[in-house]
Amino acid sequence: MKKIRLRLAAILAGTLNGLFGGGGGMALLPLLSREPNLQGRVLFANSVAIMLPISMASIAASLFSAPLPLQESLPYLAGGALGAVLGGRFFDRVSTVWLKRLFALFLIYAGIRYLL
C-alpha cells in the first residue's frame, strides 16, 4: 500500500511540474516529511534533488508538444544560478524551523500570486 501511495504521489508531482512549469519537488515535501529517515535538512535537500529530473522530464515533454521560448528565459538563468549557489551556501546556516517557515511563506505568496 505504501509503494502505491508513493508512486501516485510521484505521478502527481510530475503532473504538477508539467502543468505549472515547476514545483514537483515542493509538492512531494509534505509526503517526504512523513518518512522517518528524512528529517530536517535532508528532507529539504531531497525535495530539491527531486526537482531536477522531474523538470528535465517536463522539458522533454514540452519539446514534443511546442517549441520552447528559451530566449525569453535566458535573462533569468544567471540570476537563478547565482541564487541557487547562495541558497546552497546559506542552507547549513538556517535552522530547520526557519526553513519550514520560509517555505510556508513562499507557498502562501505563490498561491496569492496565482490567484491574482
N, C-alpha and C positions, 0 to 999 in steps of 0.2 A: 504493500500500500504506500509506503514511504517513497519508493522509487517512482511509482506512478505520479505521486504528488510533485516530486522534484522534476520529473520530465514535463509535466503540464506547466509548472512554473517557468521552466526554461523556454517552452514554446510561447508562453505568454510574454516573457521578457523579450524574446526575439521579435515577436509580432509588434510589441510596443516600440521597439527600437526601429523597426522598419517603417512603421506608420509615422512616428514623430521625429525620426532622424537622430535618435539618441535616447538614453535613459534606460536601456535594458538592464544594465548592472544595478542601477538605482532601484528598479522595480524588484530585483531579487534581494535587495538588502533586508527587508523585513523577514523573508523566508530564511535567508542565511543566518539571521540573528537567532534563530531557533536551534541552530546546530551547536551542541555543547563544546565542540573543539574549535569553534570560531568565536573568539572573544576580542573585544576592543579593537586594536589597530589591525589585527589580522582580518577581522570582519570587513572593515572598510577597504583594506588592500585587495582582498579577494573580489569585492564588488567592482573596484576599478579594473582589476585584471580581466574580469569577465567582459567588460565593455569593449575591449579591442577586437576580439574575434567576432562578437555579435555585430559590431559596427562594420567590420570588414565584409561579413556576410550580407548586411544590408546594402552596402555599396555595390557589391557584386550583383545583387538582385536589381538594384536601380539601374545599373548599366544595361541590363537586358530590356528594361521597360521604357527608359527615356534617357536622353543624353544628360550628363551631369554638368551643371554650370560651374565648373571648377574655378573659372576666372573670378567669379563673384565671391568665392570662399578664400581665395589666396590671401587677402589682407588680414584675415583672422588667424591664419596658420602660425605666423611668427609670434603673435601675442598669446595664442593658445599654448604654443610650445614653451614660451617663457613662463606663463602661468603654471603650467604643469611642473616645470622644474622647481619653481618657487614653492608650490604646494607640496611637492615631494620633500623639499628641504625642511619645511616647517612641520611636516606631518609628525615627526617624532617629538616636537616641542609642544604640541597642542594636546591637552588632555582628551581622553575619550568622551568625557561628558560634554566638552565644548565641541568636539567633532559631531556628536549627535545633535546638539543644539543648532550648530551652523547648517547641518544637513537639513534639519527640520525647517529652518528659516528659508533655506534655498527652495525647498519644495513648496512652501507657502507662497513665496514670491513668484515662482514659476507658475503655480496654479492660478494666481491672480492675473498674471500677465496673459496666460492662455485664455482666461475668461473675458478679459477686456480686449 
